């Protein structure tokens, strides 16, 4: 089978396989210790009360990792941090993590270059994002990170491969990410307290982000459907 595949896709398959094996091994090693804690709320609350800083650093690391490798849904981590640390401290913890992952992703992409990254990332999606970046620049970054369900983590890799200066690109994407960080942590706060105030905050931020993204896309003449098109070509 390896003779039927070009070298790039073969390397990508090896990288994905190694990553899955590492995640599976880590899960098997940690599962017996973490599962009782996760399923027993009192035990988890006692651990967090005694190890609040450790829990915060753990969530920062997980948020950075999900931006780089996307093994976990970012919204879920935001719900968890909002639930256990509250909406404001939880948002800060989440934002630090995703900002760290965002910056590392862009820097690694700039250092490694296109040939190595194409071995492990979907080439047609990366190339489409690259074309959009070259045409719309920082406006595209702001729109992608304001809208839900866009390939925002893939965009971070594409930014690193683009000729855009990393400083402004990092600043714009980090600020835009804050909106969904606040939304996810407000959901977590609602799940813990049941206070409808947090649902109101979720609705207001979501509608505001959608309205701003739509206005920016209209001004830039960017069809939003292009951000969700996953077809090759």
C-alpha positions as CSV (number, residue, x, y, z in Angstrom):
1,X,0.0,0.0,0.0
2,X,2.9,2.4,0.8
3,X,4.0,2.2,-2.8
4,X,0.6,3.5,-4.0
5,X,0.8,6.6,-1.9
6,X,3.1,9.6,-2.5
7,X,5.6,10.3,0.2
8,X,3.7,13.3,1.6
9,X,0.5,11.5,2.4
10,X,2.5,8.5,3.8
11,X,4.2,10.8,6.2
12,X,0.9,12.3,7.2
13,X,-0.6,8.9,7.9
14,X,2.4,8.0,10.1
15,X,2.1,11.3,12.0
16,X,-1.7,10.8,12.5
17,X,-1.1,7.2,13.6
18,X,1.6,8.2,16.0
19,X,-0.6,10.9,17.5
20,X,-3.5,8.6,18.0
21,X,-1.3,5.9,19.6
22,X,0.2,8.5,22.0
23,X,-3.3,9.8,23.0
24,X,-4.6,6.3,23.5
25,X,-1.6,5.3,25.6
26,X,-1.9,8.5,27.7
27,X,-5.6,7.9,28.2
28,X,-5.1,4.3,29.3
29,X,-2.5,5.3,31.8
30,X,-4.5,8.2,33.3
31,X,-8.0,6.7,33.1
32,X,-7.9,4.6,36.3
33,X,-6.8,7.7,38.3
34,X,-9.0,10.4,36.6
35,X,-12.3,8.5,36.1
36,X,-13.2,8.2,39.8
37,X,-12.5,11.9,40.2
38,X,-14.5,13.0,37.2
39,X,-17.5,10.9,38.1
40,X,-17.6,12.0,41.8
41,X,-18.4,15.7,42.0
42,X,-17.4,16.1,45.7
43,X,-14.1,14.5,45.1
44,X,-13.4,16.7,42.1
45,X,-14.4,19.8,44.0
46,X,-12.2,18.9,46.9
47,X,-9.2,18.3,44.5
48,X,-9.8,21.7,42.7
49,X,-10.1,23.5,46.1
50,X,-6.7,22.1,47.1
51,X,-5.1,22.4,43.7
52,X,-6.7,25.4,42.1
53,X,-3.5,26.6,40.4
54,X,-2.7,23.1,39.1
55,X,-6.2,22.8,37.6
56,X,-5.8,26.2,36.0
57,X,-2.5,25.3,34.4
58,X,-3.9,22.0,33.3
59,X,-6.8,23.7,31.5
60,X,-4.3,26.2,30.0
61,X,-2.3,23.3,28.6
62,X,-5.3,21.5,27.3
63,X,-6.7,24.6,25.5
64,X,-3.3,25.2,23.9
65,X,-3.1,21.6,22.8
66,X,-6.6,21.6,21.3
67,X,-5.6,24.6,19.1
68,X,-2.5,22.9,17.9
69,X,-3.7,19.3,17.5
70,X,-7.5,19.6,18.0
71,X,-7.9,16.4,20.0
72,X,-10.6,18.0,22.1
73,X,-13.5,20.4,21.2
74,X,-12.5,23.8,22.4
75,X,-16.1,24.7,23.5
76,X,-16.2,21.8,25.9
77,X,-13.0,23.0,27.6
78,X,-14.6,26.4,27.9
79,X,-17.7,24.9,29.5
80,X,-15.5,23.1,32.0
81,X,-13.4,26.2,33.0
82,X,-16.6,28.3,33.3
83,X,-18.2,25.6,35.4
84,X,-15.3,25.1,37.8
85,X,-13.6,28.6,37.9
86,X,-16.5,30.9,37.1
87,X,-17.2,32.9,34.0
88,X,-14.5,35.5,34.5
89,X,-11.5,33.5,35.9
90,X,-12.5,30.6,33.6
91,X,-12.5,32.9,30.6
92,X,-9.0,34.2,31.5
93,X,-7.7,30.7,31.9
94,X,-9.2,29.6,28.6
95,X,-8.1,32.7,26.7
96,X,-4.5,32.3,27.9
97,X,-4.5,28.7,26.7
98,X,-6.0,29.4,23.3
99,X,-3.7,32.4,22.8
100,X,-0.7,30.3,23.6
101,X,-1.8,27.6,21.2
102,X,-2.6,30.2,18.6
103,X,0.8,31.8,18.7
104,X,2.7,28.5,18.8
105,X,0.7,27.2,15.8
106,X,1.5,30.2,13.7
107,X,5.2,30.2,14.7
108,X,5.6,26.4,14.1
109,X,3.9,26.8,10.7
110,X,6.3,29.7,9.8
111,X,9.3,27.6,10.8
112,X,8.4,24.3,9.3
113,X,7.1,25.6,6.0
114,X,4.5,24.2,3.6
115,X,6.0,20.9,2.5
116,X,6.2,19.4,6.0
117,X,2.7,20.7,7.0
118,X,1.0,19.4,3.9
119,X,2.1,15.9,5.0
120,X,-0.2,16.1,8.1
121,X,-2.9,18.6,7.2
122,X,-5.7,18.5,4.6
123,X,-4.0,20.0,1.6
124,X,-7.1,21.3,-0.3
125,X,-8.5,23.0,2.8
126,X,-5.2,24.6,3.6
127,X,-4.7,25.8,0.1
128,X,-8.3,27.3,0.0
129,X,-7.6,29.1,3.3
130,X,-4.3,30.4,1.9
131,X,-6.1,31.8,-1.2
132,X,-8.7,33.5,1.0
133,X,-5.9,34.9,3.3
134,X,-4.0,36.4,0.4
135,X,-7.2,38.1,-0.9
136,X,-8.8,39.3,2.3
137,X,-5.9,39.5,4.8
138,X,-6.6,40.4,8.4
139,X,-10.3,40.9,7.8
140,X,-10.6,37.2,7.0
141,X,-8.9,36.3,10.3
142,X,-11.3,38.5,12.3
143,X,-14.4,37.0,10.5
144,X,-13.3,33.4,10.9
145,X,-12.7,33.7,14.6
146,X,-16.0,35.6,15.2
147,X,-18.2,33.0,13.4
148,X,-19.0,29.5,14.9
149,X,-18.0,26.2,13.3
150,X,-15.4,27.7,11.0
151,X,-12.0,26.1,10.4
152,X,-10.3,28.5,12.8
153,X,-7.6,26.2,14.0
154,X,-6.7,25.4,10.4
155,X,-6.5,29.1,9.7
156,X,-3.9,29.5,12.4
157,X,-1.7,27.1,10.4
158,X,-2.5,28.9,7.2
159,X,-1.5,32.3,8.7
160,X,1.9,30.9,9.6
161,X,2.4,29.8,5.9
162,X,1.2,33.2,4.5
163,X,3.2,36.3,3.9
164,X,1.2,38.2,6.6
165,X,3.2,39.6,9.5
166,X,2.6,37.3,12.5
167,X,2.3,40.1,15.1
168,X,-0.9,41.8,13.7
169,X,-2.3,38.4,12.7
170,X,-1.8,37.0,16.2
171,X,-3.3,40.1,17.8
172,X,-6.4,40.1,15.7
173,X,-7.1,36.4,16.0
174,X,-6.5,36.5,19.8
175,X,-8.9,39.3,20.3
176,X,-11.5,37.7,18.1
177,X,-11.2,34.4,20.0
178,X,-12.1,36.2,23.2
179,X,-15.8,36.4,22.1
180,X,-16.2,32.6,21.9
181,X,-14.1,32.1,25.0
182,X,-16.6,34.3,26.9
183,X,-19.6,32.5,25.3
184,X,-18.3,29.0,26.3
185,X,-17.4,30.0,29.8
186,X,-20.8,31.7,30.3
187,X,-22.4,28.4,29.3
188,X,-20.3,26.7,31.9
189,X,-21.4,29.3,34.5
190,X,-25.0,28.7,33.6
191,X,-24.6,24.9,33.9
192,X,-23.3,25.4,37.5
193,X,-25.6,28.1,38.8
194,X,-28.7,27.9,36.6
195,X,-28.8,31.7,36.5
196,X,-30.4,32.9,33.2
197,X,-28.2,35.9,33.2
198,X,-25.5,33.8,31.7
199,X,-27.8,32.6,28.9
200,X,-28.6,36.3,28.2
201,X,-24.9,37.0,28.0
202,X,-24.4,34.0,25.6
203,X,-27.3,35.3,23.3
204,X,-26.0,38.9,23.3
205,X,-22.4,37.9,22.5
206,X,-23.5,35.4,19.8
207,X,-25.8,37.9,18.1
208,X,-23.2,40.7,18.3
209,X,-20.4,38.5,16.9
210,X,-22.7,37.3,14.0
211,X,-23.7,40.9,13.2
212,X,-20.1,42.2,13.2
213,X,-18.9,39.3,11.1
214,X,-21.7,39.8,8.6
215,X,-21.0,43.5,8.3
216,X,-17.3,42.9,7.8
217,X,-17.9,40.2,5.2
218,X,-20.4,42.5,3.3
219,X,-17.9,45.3,3.3
220,X,-15.1,43.1,2.1
221,X,-17.4,41.3,-0.4
222,X,-16.5,38.0,1.1
223,X,-19.1,35.2,0.6
224,X,-19.5,33.5,4.0
225,X,-20.2,30.2,2.2
226,X,-16.6,30.1,1.2
227,X,-15.6,29.6,4.8
228,X,-17.7,26.4,5.2
229,X,-17.0,24.9,1.7
230,X,-15.0,21.7,2.3
231,X,-15.0,20.4,-1.2
232,X,-11.6,19.8,-3.0
233,X,-10.7,22.2,-5.7
